[in-house]
Amino acid sequence: MKIRFLLLLLWMVPTLAFAQQASRVHLKSKLAAERHLPFSSGVLVGDTLYIAGTVGVDPSHKVALTPEAEARLVMDQVKQTVEQAGMTMDDIVSIQVFCTDLANYDAFNSVYKTYFHGDYPARAFVGVAALLFDARYEVNGIAVRRRK
């Protein structure tokens, strides 16, 4: 029993030490930085980027957007965060889309598919009652840098 515990301990120490050494880089969008908003647009930990929930509307602009135009804005915001981390959209492995009207599924997809080449990330498309700033969509995700 003591040998098993010792072996487990010997295995865990280097694993935990490695996990703690992974640096964290907090990324902020221009809008978030200018407005001193209390969140990061993304957090890069090693080769993994965690993309914060992102909407495609600016609360200071009151112009109504088409579902496609708003989808383009939200995906452009996601793309900016991914590129800020030194990655491409094809590094995204998982995406969640929150949508206030599931009738906009096809409109979102018509824009979404133009941001990727080849295979798409795993994805959830979830209906919700409301989003901040009366947005139609909120997108978050995870990207992992591909080894070259």
Secondary structure, 3 states (H helix, E strand, C coil): CHHHHHHHHHHHHHHHHHHHHCCEEEECCHHHHHCCCCCCCEEEECCEEEEEEEECCCCCCCCCCCHHHHHHHHHHHHHHHHHHCCCCHHHEEEEEEEECCHHHHHHHHHHHHHHCCCCCCEEEEEECCCCHHHCCEEEEEEEECCCC
